[in-house]
Amino acid sequence: MAEDETSDNTERLARLEEVVQQIKDSVTQLVRGTGPAAGAHAEAAKVTEARLEPQTVEEQVAAALAAKEEKARQQALHEDVASLKETTAQLAEKPPEPPQRRVERVMGWGR
């Protein structure tokens, strides 16, 4: 019985040591930057540098034109929505006028 407990403890200790070693390896890979995600930082740095690098004149002009076109498109959309709202407001049902009283109709006062 003591031998069974000793062998169980030895197996558990061996498994724990393996898991601890795996954790150590994972941490060292992350610290050194040699793991599967090592290239992600380099790619992100390239994208950031490309975005921050000074643009050529052509790129600046193209970006300005694109921004102007987007602004014009948004303005046209806004005007369309405003005209639709105005049209809808005009189409709203108005309450009827009260009927003309008979005395006013006979005497001609309501004209």
N, CA, C and O atoms as a Tinker XYZ file with bonds, in Angstrom:
   444  protein
     1  N      0.810000   -1.175000    0.000000    73     2
     2  CA     0.000000    0.000000    0.000000    64     1     3
     3  C      0.862000    1.250000    0.000000    63     2     4     5
     4  O      0.543000    2.209000   -0.704000    81     3
     5  N      1.891000    1.269000    0.731000    73     3     6
     6  CA     2.815000    2.395000    0.770000    64     5     7
     7  C      3.523000    2.533000   -0.571000    63     6     8     9
     8  O      3.812000    3.643000   -1.018000    81     7
     9  N      3.804000    1.386000   -1.217000    73     7    10
    10  CA     4.452000    1.431000   -2.532000    64     9    11
    11  C      3.520000    2.029000   -3.573000    63    10    12    13
    12  O      3.976000    2.766000   -4.447000    81    11
    13  N      2.194000    1.725000   -3.503000    73    11    14
    14  CA     1.220000    2.282000   -4.433000    64    13    15
    15  C      1.131000    3.795000   -4.281000    63    14    16    17
    16  O      1.105000    4.522000   -5.274000    81    15
    17  N      1.083000    4.263000   -3.053000    73    15    18
    18  CA     1.029000    5.709000   -2.806000    64    17    19
    19  C      2.299000    6.379000   -3.287000    63    18    20    21
    20  O      2.241000    7.479000   -3.836000    81    19
    21  N      3.447000    5.746000   -3.095000    73    19    22
    22  CA     4.712000    6.314000   -3.537000    64    21    23
    23  C      4.758000    6.397000   -5.054000    63    22    24    25
    24  O      5.206000    7.402000   -5.606000    81    23
    25  N      4.295000    5.341000   -5.742000    73    23    26
    26  CA     4.309000    5.363000   -7.205000    64    25    27
    27  C      3.314000    6.392000   -7.740000    63    26    28    29
    28  O      3.596000    7.065000   -8.731000    81    27
    29  N      2.147000    6.522000   -7.090000    73    27    30
    30  CA     1.167000    7.535000   -7.490000    64    29    31
    31  C      1.736000    8.932000   -7.297000    63    30    32    33
    32  O      1.589000    9.798000   -8.159000    81    31
    33  N      2.381000    9.141000   -6.167000    73    31    34
    34  CA     2.994000   10.446000   -5.901000    64    33    35
    35  C      4.107000   10.739000   -6.900000    63    34    36    37
    36  O      4.260000   11.879000   -7.340000    81    35
    37  N      4.878000    9.730000   -7.256000    73    35    38
    38  CA     5.959000    9.909000   -8.216000    64    37    39
    39  C      5.397000   10.264000   -9.592000    63    38    40    41
    40  O      5.929000   11.140000  -10.273000    81    39
    41  N      4.322000    9.585000  -10.003000    73    39    42
    42  CA     3.697000    9.882000  -11.298000    64    41    43
    43  C      3.120000   11.300000  -11.306000    63    42    44    45
    44  O      3.288000   12.041000  -12.275000    81    43
    45  N      2.446000   11.665000  -10.227000    73    43    46
    46  CA     1.875000   13.010000  -10.134000    64    45    47
    47  C      2.962000   14.063000  -10.162000    63    46    48    49
    48  O      2.813000   15.100000  -10.809000    81    47
    49  N      4.057000   13.800000   -9.460000    73    47    50
    50  CA     5.172000   14.739000   -9.437000    64    49    51
    51  C      5.781000   14.876000  -10.827000    63    50    52    53
    52  O      6.143000   15.978000  -11.242000    81    51
    53  N      5.896000   13.758000  -11.551000    73    51    54
    54  CA     6.454000   13.796000  -12.901000    64    53    55
    55  C      5.542000   14.600000  -13.831000    63    54    56    57
    56  O      6.027000   15.395000  -14.636000    81    55
    57  N      4.228000   14.397000  -13.727000    73    55    58
    58  CA     3.283000   15.155000  -14.568000    64    57    59
    59  C      3.342000   16.645000  -14.246000    63    58    60    61
    60  O      3.334000   17.481000  -15.149000    81    59
    61  N      3.399000   16.967000  -12.974000    73    59    62
    62  CA     3.496000   18.369000  -12.577000    64    61    63
    63  C      4.777000   19.011000  -13.088000    63    62    64    65
    64  O      4.760000   20.155000  -13.542000    81    63
    65  N      5.884000   18.286000  -13.020000    73    63    66
    66  CA     7.155000   18.813000  -13.527000    64    65    67
    67  C      7.087000   19.040000  -15.027000    63    66    68    69
    68  O      7.647000   20.016000  -15.526000    81    67
    69  N      6.407000   18.154000  -15.759000    73    67    70
    70  CA     6.246000   18.327000  -17.206000    64    69    71
    71  C      5.424000   19.576000  -17.514000    63    70    72    73
    72  O      5.767000   20.351000  -18.407000    81    71
    73  N      4.345000   19.760000  -16.773000    73    71    74
    74  CA     3.491000   20.924000  -16.991000    64    73    75
    75  C      4.244000   22.208000  -16.659000    63    74    76    77
    76  O      4.144000   23.197000  -17.385000    81    75
    77  N      4.992000   22.192000  -15.569000    73    75    78
    78  CA     5.781000   23.372000  -15.199000    64    77    79
    79  C      6.811000   23.667000  -16.277000    63    78    80    81
    80  O      7.041000   24.833000  -16.599000    81    79
    81  N      7.427000   22.656000  -16.835000    73    79    82
    82  CA     8.411000   22.863000  -17.898000    64    81    83
    83  C      7.751000   23.437000  -19.150000    63    82    84    85
    84  O      8.323000   24.301000  -19.814000    81    83
    85  N      6.542000   22.955000  -19.475000    73    83    86
    86  CA     5.818000   23.500000  -20.625000    64    85    87
    87  C      5.487000   24.977000  -20.413000    63    86    88    89
    88  O      5.596000   25.784000  -21.337000    81    87
    89  N      5.092000   25.316000  -19.216000    73    87    90
    90  CA     4.788000   26.720000  -18.915000    64    89    91
    91  C      6.043000   27.569000  -19.030000    63    90    92    93
    92  O      6.003000   28.670000  -19.580000    81    91
    93  N      7.160000   27.063000  -18.513000    73    91    94
    94  CA     8.427000   27.792000  -18.615000    64    93    95
    95  C      8.800000   28.014000  -20.072000    63    94    96    97
    96  O      9.215000   29.109000  -20.448000    81    95
    97  N      8.653000   26.973000  -20.899000    73    95    98
    98  CA     8.983000   27.097000  -22.321000    64    97    99
    99  C      8.100000   28.141000  -23.005000    63    98   100   101
   100  O      8.580000   28.941000  -23.808000    81    99
   101  N      6.815000   28.125000  -22.684000    73    99   102
   102  CA     5.897000   29.097000  -23.283000    64   101   103
   103  C      6.268000   30.517000  -22.888000    63   102   104   105
   104  O      6.255000   31.422000  -23.723000    81   103
   105  N      6.596000   30.715000  -21.623000    73   103   106
   106  CA     6.966000   32.048000  -21.150000    64   105   107
   107  C      8.258000   32.517000  -21.811000    63   106   108   109
   108  O      8.352000   33.676000  -22.214000    81   107
   109  N      9.250000   31.643000  -21.930000    73   107   110
   110  CA    10.503000   32.051000  -22.568000    64   109   111
   111  C     10.288000   32.361000  -24.042000    63   110   112   113
   112  O     10.931000   33.266000  -24.576000    81   111
   113  N      9.402000   31.634000  -24.711000    73   111   114
   114  CA     9.103000   31.942000  -26.114000    64   113   115
   115  C      8.462000   33.323000  -26.227000    63   114   116   117
   116  O      8.790000   34.090000  -27.132000    81   115
   117  N      7.560000   33.633000  -25.320000    73   115   118
   118  CA     6.923000   34.945000  -25.364000    64   117   119
   119  C      7.913000   36.060000  -25.070000    63   118   120   121
   120  O      7.881000   37.112000  -25.708000    81   119
   121  N      8.787000   35.829000  -24.109000    73   119   122
   122  CA     9.757000   36.860000  -23.736000    64   121   123
   123  C     10.770000   37.071000  -24.858000    63   122   124   125
   124  O     11.095000   38.209000  -25.197000    81   123
   125  N     11.261000   35.996000  -25.425000    73   123   126
   126  CA    12.260000   36.103000  -26.493000    64   125   127
   127  C     11.649000   36.500000  -27.827000    63   126   128   129
   128  O     12.358000   36.996000  -28.702000    81   127
   129  N     10.341000   36.293000  -28.003000    73   127   130
   130  CA     9.709000   36.605000  -29.276000    64   129   131
   131  C      9.986000   35.546000  -30.315000    63   130   132   133
   132  O     10.113000   35.864000  -31.498000    81   131
   133  N     10.083000   34.295000  -29.906000    73   131   134
   134  CA    10.360000   33.224000  -30.864000    64   133   135
   135  C      9.169000   32.294000  -31.036000    63   134   136   137
   136  O      9.291000   31.275000  -31.715000    81   135
   137  N      8.030000   32.606000  -30.448000    73   135   138
   138  CA     6.873000   31.729000  -30.521000    64   137   139
   139  C      6.081000   31.958000  -31.796000    63   138   140   141
   140  O      6.545000   32.653000  -32.700000    81   139
   141  N      4.893000   31.382000  -31.875000    73   139   142
   142  CA     4.069000   31.525000  -33.067000    64   141   143
   143  C      3.601000   32.959000  -33.313000    63   142   144   145
   144  O      3.297000   33.310000  -34.453000    81   143
   145  N      3.538000   33.782000  -32.291000    73   143   146
   146  CA     3.094000   35.165000  -32.450000    64   145   147
   147  C      4.255000   36.131000  -32.622000    63   146   148   149
   148  O      4.070000   37.342000  -32.501000    81   147
   149  N      5.449000   35.620000  -32.901000    73   147   150
   150  CA     6.622000   36.494000  -32.990000    64   149   151
   151  C      6.513000   37.464000  -34.160000    63   150   152   153
   152  O      6.937000   38.613000  -34.041000    81   151
   153  N      5.961000   37.032000  -35.276000    73   151   154
   154  CA     5.873000   37.899000  -36.453000    64   153   155
   155  C      4.774000   38.932000  -36.363000    63   154   156   157
   156  O      4.780000   39.902000  -37.121000    81   155
   157  N      3.837000   38.752000  -35.463000    73   155   158
   158  CA     2.707000   39.676000  -35.366000    64   157   159
   159  C      3.171000   41.079000  -34.997000    63   158   160   161
   160  O      2.677000   42.062000  -35.551000    81   159
   161  N      4.103000   41.180000  -34.078000    73   159   162
   162  CA     4.580000   42.499000  -33.674000    64   161   163
   163  C      5.317000   43.178000  -34.828000    63   162   164   165
   164  O      5.144000   44.374000  -35.062000    81   163
   165  N      6.124000   42.423000  -35.535000    73   163   166
   166  CA     6.865000   43.008000  -36.655000    64   165   167
   167  C      5.911000   43.502000  -37.738000    63   166   168   169
   168  O      6.118000   44.575000  -38.305000    81   167
   169  N      4.864000   42.725000  -38.028000    73   167   170
   170  CA     3.891000   43.145000  -39.035000    64   169   171
   171  C      3.140000   44.395000  -38.579000    63   170   172   173
   172  O      2.900000   45.303000  -39.374000    81   171
   173  N      2.777000   44.438000  -37.319000    73   171   174
   174  CA     2.074000   45.611000  -36.799000    64   173   175
   175  C      2.973000   46.843000  -36.851000    63   174   176   177
   176  O      2.511000   47.944000  -37.150000    81   175
   177  N      4.244000   46.655000  -36.563000    73   175   178
   178  CA     5.189000   47.778000  -36.623000    64   177   179
   179  C      5.325000   48.290000  -38.054000    63   178   180   181
   180  O      5.399000   49.500000  -38.271000    81   179
   181  N      5.358000   47.385000  -39.030000    73   179   182
   182  CA     5.450000   47.801000  -40.436000    64   181   183
   183  C      4.237000   48.620000  -40.844000    63   182   184   185
   184  O      4.369000   49.644000  -41.515000    81   183
   185  N      3.061000   48.171000  -40.441000    73   183   186
   186  CA     1.840000   48.892000  -40.795000    64   185   187
   187  C      1.840000   50.273000  -40.163000    63   186   188   189
   188  O      1.467000   51.255000  -40.805000    81   187
   189  N      2.255000   50.351000  -38.917000    73   187   190
   190  CA     2.288000   51.637000  -38.234000    64   189   191
   191  C      3.294000   52.574000  -38.889000    63   190   192   193
   192  O      3.002000   53.755000  -39.082000    81   191
   193  N      4.456000   52.073000  -39.228000    73   191   194
   194  CA     5.457000   52.908000  -39.876000    64   193   195
   195  C      4.992000   53.366000  -41.245000    63   194   196   197
   196  O      5.232000   54.508000  -41.634000    81   195
   197  N      4.323000   52.476000  -41.983000    73   195   198
   198  CA     3.819000   52.853000  -43.304000    64   197   199
   199  C      2.768000   53.952000  -43.177000    63   198   200   201
   200  O      2.692000   54.847000  -44.019000    81   199
   201  N      1.970000   53.879000  -42.135000    73   199   202
   202  CA     0.940000   54.894000  -41.936000    64   201   203
   203  C      1.552000   56.221000  -41.522000    63   202   204   205
   204  O      1.039000   57.277000  -41.893000    81   203
   205  N      2.639000   56.188000  -40.759000    73   203   206
   206  CA     3.237000   57.411000  -40.246000    64   205   207
   207  C      4.268000   58.026000  -41.182000    63   206   208   209
   208  O      4.669000   59.175000  -40.996000    81   207
   209  N      4.699000   57.275000  -42.183000    73   207   210
   210  CA     5.682000   57.819000  -43.113000    64   209   211
   211  C      5.057000   58.965000  -43.900000    63   210   212   213
   212  O      3.854000   58.962000  -44.162000    81   211
   213  N      5.882000   59.949000  -44.278000    73   211   214
   214  CA     5.341000   61.052000  -45.067000    64   213   215
   215  C      4.827000   60.538000  -46.411000    63   214   216   217
   216  O      5.477000   59.723000  -47.067000    81   215
   217  N      3.660000   61.023000  -46.806000    73   215   218
   218  CA     3.053000   60.580000  -48.054000    64   217   219
   219  C      3.579000   61.401000  -49.213000    63   218   220   221
   220  O      4.071000   62.516000  -49.043000    81   219
   221  N      3.462000   60.818000  -50.400000    73   219   222
   222  CA     3.841000   61.567000  -51.596000    64   221   223
   223  C      2.734000   62.563000  -51.901000    63   222   224   225
   224  O      1.644000   62.487000  -51.335000    81   223
   225  N      3.017000   63.484000  -52.789000    73   223   226
   226  CA     2.044000   64.513000  -53.150000    64   225   227
   227  C      0.818000   63.867000  -53.786000    63   226   228   229
   228  O     -0.315000   64.268000  -53.520000    81   227
   229  N      1.059000   62.850000  -54.639000    73   227   230
   230  CA    -0.062000   62.182000  -55.289000    64   229   231
   231  C     -0.992000   61.535000  -54.265000    63   230   232   233
   232  O     -2.215000   61.611000  -54.386000    81   231
   233  N     -0.400000   60.899000  -53.257000    73   231   234
   234  CA    -1.216000   60.249000  -52.232000    64   233   235
   235  C     -1.996000   61.283000  -51.423000    63   234   236   237
   236  O     -3.153000   61.058000  -51.067000    81   235
   237  N     -1.361000   62.408000  -51.138000    73   235   238
   238  CA    -2.046000   63.450000  -50.383000    64   237   239
   239  C     -3.212000   64.030000  -51.185000    63   238   240   241
   240  O     -4.292000   64.263000  -50.643000    81   239
   241  N     -2.983000   64.262000  -52.489000    73   239   242
   242  CA    -4.045000   64.792000  -53.342000    64   241   243
   243  C     -5.181000   63.780000  -53.452000    63   242   244   245
   244  O     -6.352000   64.148000  -53.362000    81   243
   245  N     -4.840000   62.508000  -53.647000    73   243   246
   246  CA    -5.868000   61.470000  -53.750000    64   245   247
   247  C     -6.679000   61.378000  -52.453000    63   246   248   249
   248  O     -7.899000   61.223000  -52.495000    81   247
   249  N     -6.016000   61.472000  -51.325000    73   247   250
   250  CA    -6.721000   61.413000  -50.043000    64   249   251
   251  C     -7.633000   62.625000  -49.872000    63   250   252   253
   252  O     -8.753000   62.493000  -49.379000    81   251
   253  N     -7.161000   63.807000  -50.275000    73   251   254
   254  CA    -7.975000   65.013000  -50.165000    64   253   255
   255  C     -9.201000   64.924000  -51.069000    63   254   256   257
   256  O    -10.301000   65.296000  -50.662000    81   255
   257  N     -9.015000   64.430000  -52.300000    73   255   258
   258  CA   -10.144000   64.274000  -53.219000    64   257   259
   259  C    -11.146000   63.245000  -52.696000    63   258   260   261
   260  O    -12.357000   63.439000  -52.795000    81   259
   261  N    -10.635000   62.167000  -52.149000    73   259   262
   262  CA   -11.530000   61.148000  -51.594000    64   261   263
   263  C    -12.329000   61.714000  -50.422000    63   262   264   265
   264  O    -13.519000   61.430000  -50.286000    81   263
   265  N    -11.682000   62.506000  -49.585000    73   263   266
   266  CA   -12.379000   63.118000  -48.454000    64   265   267
   267  C    -13.440000   64.100000  -48.941000    63   266   268   269
   268  O    -14.537000   64.165000  -48.387000    81   267
   269  N    -13.102000   64.874000  -49.994000    73   267   270
   270  CA   -14.049000   65.835000  -50.543000    64   269   271
   271  C    -15.253000   65.129000  -51.151000    63   270   272   273
   272  O    -16.390000   65.563000  -50.963000    81   271
   273  N    -15.006000   64.037000  -51.882000    73   271   274
   274  CA   -16.102000   63.276000  -52.480000    64   273   275
   275  C    -16.988000   62.652000  -51.397000    63   274   276   277
   276  O    -18.212000   62.632000  -51.527000    81   275
   277  N    -16.377000   62.155000  -50.353000    73   275   278
   278  CA   -17.144000   61.556000  -49.253000    64   277   279
   279  C    -18.000000   62.616000  -48.574000    63   278   280   281
   280  O    -19.156000   62.364000  -48.231000    81   279
   281  N    -17.431000   63.800000  -48.381000    73   279   282
   282  CA   -18.192000   64.882000  -47.761000    64   281   283
   283  C    -19.360000   65.294000  -48.651000    63   282   284   285
   284  O    -20.459000   65.539000  -48.153000    81   283
   285  N    -19.132000   65.372000  -49.968000    73   283   286
   286  CA   -20.205000   65.732000  -50.898000    64   285   287
   287  C    -21.292000   64.654000  -50.906000    63   286   288   289
   288  O    -22.481000   64.969000  -50.973000    81   287
   289  N    -20.889000   63.403000  -50.838000    73   287   290
   290  CA   -21.854000   62.308000  -50.822000    64   289   291
   291  C    -22.699000   62.366000  -49.552000    63   290   292   293
   292  O    -23.914000   62.177000  -49.596000    81   291
   293  N    -22.047000   62.626000  -48.425000    73   291   294
   294  CA   -22.772000   62.733000  -47.163000    64   293   295
   295  C    -23.739000   63.930000  -47.192000    63   294   296   297
   296  O    -24.859000   63.837000  -46.689000    81   295
   297  N    -23.302000   65.045000  -47.780000    73   295   298
   298  CA   -24.153000   66.241000  -47.868000    64   297   299
   299  C    -25.367000   65.955000  -48.750000    63   298   300   301
   300  O    -26.485000   66.338000  -48.406000    81   299
   301  N    -25.152000   65.282000  -49.893000    73   299   302
   302  CA   -26.264000   64.944000  -50.792000    64   301   303
   303  C    -27.248000   64.010000  -50.087000    63   302   304   305
   304  O    -28.461000   64.170000  -50.218000    81   303
   305  N    -26.739000   63.061000  -49.359000    73   303   306
   306  CA   -27.597000   62.142000  -48.614000    64   305   307
   307  C    -28.400000   62.906000  -47.561000    63   306   308   309
   308  O    -29.590000   62.653000  -47.370000    81   307
   309  N    -27.741000   63.837000  -46.887000    73   307   310
   310  CA   -28.419000   64.645000  -45.866000    64   309   311
   311  C    -29.527000   65.487000  -46.496000    63   310   312   313
   312  O    -30.616000   65.605000  -45.935000    81   311
   313  N    -29.246000   66.073000  -47.667000    73   311   314
   314  CA   -30.252000   66.889000  -48.353000    64   313   315
   315  C    -31.422000   66.028000  -48.801000    63   314   316   317
   316  O    -32.572000   66.458000  -48.706000    81   315
   317  N    -31.152000   64.818000  -49.290000    73   315   318
   318  CA   -32.221000   63.911000  -49.697000    64   317   319
   319  C    -33.109000   63.565000  -48.516000    63   318   320   321
   320  O    -34.334000   63.575000  -48.637000    81   319
   321  N    -32.512000   63.264000  -47.389000    73   319   322
   322  CA   -33.283000   62.921000  -46.195000    64   321   323
   323  C    -34.105000   64.126000  -45.746000    63   322   324   325
   324  O    -35.261000   63.978000  -45.351000    81   323
   325  N    -33.512000   65.322000  -45.806000    73   323   326
   326  CA   -34.229000   66.525000  -45.389000    64   325   327
   327  C    -35.419000   66.779000  -46.314000    63   326   328   329
   328  O    -36.502000   67.130000  -45.845000    81   327
   329  N    -35.228000   66.605000  -47.620000    73   327   330
   330  CA   -36.343000   66.829000  -48.544000    64   329   331
   331  C    -37.441000   65.786000  -48.343000    63   330   332   333
   332  O    -38.625000   66.101000  -48.459000    81   331
   333  N    -37.054000   64.551000  -48.045000    73   331   334
   334  CA   -38.059000   63.525000  -47.770000    64   333   335
   335  C    -38.852000   63.847000  -46.503000    63   334   336   337
   336  O    -40.066000   63.650000  -46.460000    81   335
   337  N    -38.169000   64.339000  -45.483000    73   335   338
   338  CA   -38.866000   64.713000  -44.255000    64   337   339
   339  C    -39.837000   65.865000  -44.514000    63   338   340   341
   340  O    -40.953000   65.870000  -43.995000    81   339
   341  N    -39.406000   66.845000  -45.323000    73   339   342
   342  CA   -40.257000   67.987000  -45.639000    64   341   343
   343  C    -41.493000   67.537000  -46.418000    63   342   344   345
   344  O    -42.609000   67.970000  -46.132000    81   343
   345  N    -41.284000   66.671000  -47.395000    73   343   346
   346  CA   -42.399000   66.154000  -48.190000    64   345   347
   347  C    -43.359000   65.369000  -47.312000    63   346   348   349
   348  O    -44.575000   65.501000  -47.451000    81   347
   349  N    -42.835000   64.565000  -46.424000    73   347   350
   350  CA   -43.672000   63.777000  -45.538000    64   349   351
   351  C    -44.474000   64.683000  -44.605000    63   350   352   353
   352  O    -45.635000   64.402000  -44.310000    81   351
   353  N    -43.865000   65.751000  -44.150000    73   351   354
   354  CA   -44.572000   66.682000  -43.278000    64   353   355
   355  C    -45.715000   67.362000  -44.027000    63   354   356   357
   356  O    -46.766000   67.621000  -43.442000    81   355
   357  N    -45.520000   67.654000  -45.320000    73   355   358
   358  CA   -46.571000   68.283000  -46.107000    64   357   359
   359  C    -47.719000   67.316000  -46.378000    63   358   360   361
   360  O    -48.868000   67.732000  -46.526000    81   359
   361  N    -47.404000   66.030000  -46.442000    73   359   362
   362  CA   -48.426000   65.033000  -46.725000    64   361   363
   363  C    -49.238000   64.651000  -45.498000    63   362   364   365
   364  O    -50.214000   63.908000  -45.606000    81   363
   365  N    -48.853000   65.141000  -44.356000    73   363   366
   366  CA   -49.579000   64.802000  -43.134000    64   365   367
   367  C    -51.005000   65.330000  -43.224000    63   366   368   369
   368  O    -51.244000   66.414000  -43.755000    81   367
   369  N    -51.933000   64.563000  -42.708000    73   367   370
   370  CA   -53.341000   64.949000  -42.777000    64   369   371
   371  C    -53.600000   66.123000  -41.844000    63   370   372   373
   372  O    -53.206000   66.124000  -40.678000    81   371
   373  N    -54.274000   67.113000  -42.397000    73   371   374
   374  CA   -54.596000   68.302000  -41.618000    64   373   375
   375  C    -56.045000   68.189000  -41.143000    63   374   376   377
   376  O    -56.888000   67.625000  -41.840000    81   375
   377  N    -56.321000   68.711000  -39.990000    73   375   378
   378  CA   -57.711000   68.629000  -39.514000    64   377   379
   379  C    -58.616000   69.496000  -40.403000    63   378   380   381
   380  O    -58.202000   70.560000  -40.864000    81   379
   381  N    -59.832000   69.043000  -40.636000    73   379   382
   382  CA   -60.727000   69.826000  -41.504000    64   381   383
   383  C    -61.133000   71.145000  -40.849000    63   382   384   385
   384  O    -61.155000   71.282000  -39.625000    81   383
   385  N    -61.448000   72.094000  -41.702000    73   383   386
   386  CA   -61.905000   73.377000  -41.184000    64   385   387
   387  C    -63.327000   73.200000  -40.645000    63   386   388   389
   388  O    -64.101000   72.391000  -41.155000    81   387
   389  N    -63.645000   73.953000  -39.631000    73   387   390
   390  CA   -65.012000   73.819000  -39.110000    64   389   391
   391  C    -66.027000   74.279000  -40.176000    63   390   392   393
   392  O    -65.742000   75.189000  -40.955000    81   391
   393  N    -67.185000   73.656000  -40.203000    73   391   394
   394  CA   -68.177000   74.051000  -41.217000    64   393   395
   395  C    -68.647000   75.497000  -40.998000    63   394   396   397
   396  O    -68.667000   76.014000  -39.881000    81   395
   397  N    -69.021000   76.114000  -42.115000    73   395   398
   398  CA   -69.481000   77.490000  -42.038000    64   397   399
   399  C    -70.909000   77.492000  -41.469000    63   398   400   401
   400  O    -71.760000   76.688000  -41.849000    81   399
   401  N    -71.122000   78.414000  -40.561000    73   399   402
   402  CA   -72.459000   78.491000  -39.973000    64   401   403
   403  C    -73.463000   78.986000  -41.006000    63   402   404   405
   404  O    -73.122000   79.718000  -41.935000    81   403
   405  N    -74.716000   78.564000  -40.815000    73   403   406
   406  CA   -75.750000   78.896000  -41.798000    64   405   407
   407  C    -75.955000   80.403000  -41.899000    63   406   408   409
   408  O    -76.126000   80.929000  -42.998000    81   407
   409  N    -75.941000   81.090000  -40.789000    73   407   410
   410  CA   -76.157000   82.532000  -40.793000    64   409   411
   411  C    -75.044000   83.220000  -41.580000    63   410   412   413
   412  O    -75.306000   84.177000  -42.309000    81   411
   413  N    -73.836000   82.758000  -41.444000    73   411   414
   414  CA   -72.733000   83.367000  -42.179000    64   413   415
   415  C    -72.867000   83.092000  -43.667000    63   414   416   417
   416  O    -72.540000   83.943000  -44.495000    81   415
   417  N    -73.350000   81.898000  -44.006000    73   415   418
   418  CA   -73.498000   81.549000  -45.417000    64   417   419
   419  C    -74.622000   82.381000  -46.040000    63   418   420   421
   420  O    -74.467000   82.877000  -47.156000    81   419
   421  N    -75.737000   82.541000  -45.346000    73   419   422
   422  CA   -76.876000   83.277000  -45.874000    64   421   423
   423  C    -76.546000   84.755000  -45.986000    63   422   424   425
   424  O    -76.911000   85.403000  -46.967000    81   423
   425  N    -75.864000   85.285000  -44.995000    73   423   426
   426  CA   -75.563000   86.714000  -44.980000    64   425   427
   427  C    -74.330000   87.047000  -45.814000    63   426   428   429
   428  O    -74.087000   88.216000  -46.115000    81   427
   429  N    -73.544000   86.029000  -46.194000    73   427   430
   430  CA   -72.370000   86.277000  -47.002000    64   429   431
   431  C    -71.193000   86.805000  -46.209000    63   430   432   433
   432  O    -70.314000   87.458000  -46.771000    81   431
   433  N    -71.159000   86.539000  -44.931000    73   431   434
   434  CA   -70.080000   87.052000  -44.084000    64   433   435
   435  C    -68.798000   86.250000  -44.182000    63   434   436   437
   436  O    -67.730000   86.799000  -43.912000    81   435
   437  N    -68.849000   85.000000  -44.549000    73   435   438
   438  CA   -67.682000   84.127000  -44.474000    64   437   439
   439  C    -66.791000   84.147000  -45.689000    63   438   440   441
   440  O    -65.832000   83.379000  -45.766000    81   439
   441  N    -67.085000   85.007000  -46.638000    73   439   442
   442  CA   -66.304000   84.987000  -47.872000    64   441   443
   443  C    -65.123000   85.831000  -47.784000    63   442   444
   444  O    -64.357000   85.923000  -48.743000    81   443
